[in-house]
Amino acid sequence: MTFAPPQRTRPLVAVASSSGSTVDTHLGHAREFRIYGSDEGVVGLIGTRPAPQPGSGDARWEGVAEILSDCTYLLVAGVGRKPLEILAGRGLTVIEAEGYVQSLVRQLYGGIE
């Protein structure tokens, strides 16, 4: 996976994970997002944010974009075309990935511990 590190204006990475250890949740099933950041080169969990309620169509994806407006990336196990388009239009890059959260997030921050 090769991506530029998170932007200064959007310094965080969001993850959809049911366990907290692996990226294992489809965006449409996410109940919350785990938020990661980097402080002086150390990457770690800084909190969680609730996902908007399912079933509201495009309004849900607009809500996700708002909740994650300070994130450059969103790691998910799967995502549909429409939410991908809406989130990209709001400046959030959605990445379909499999693997351990910490490892994937560190890669996004340029491999720092």
C-alpha positions, 0 to 999 in steps of 0.5 A: 500500500503506497499513499502519501502521509495524512495531510496537515489539514486532515491529520487523522486516519479513521478505521472501521473495525468491529474488534479494534485489531483488524480492518473487518467492517464494511462501511455500510455496517460500521457502527463507529470509527476508530480514530488514529493520529500521530504525535511526535512520530508515535501512531496510536488510537486517539478515540472513537466516533459514532457512525450515523444511523444506517438507512438514511441513504446519501445523508448517511454518507454526508454525515460520515464525511462530516464526522471524519472531516479531519481525517485523510483516510478511512480504512474499511473492509468493503465499500459501495460505489455511491458512498465512495463517490460522496466521500471522495467528493468531500476529500476523504480517501476510502481504502479497502484493506485487510489486515491488522489496524496498527500495521496498516495505519503505520503504513499510512503514516510512512512506516513510523512506530 
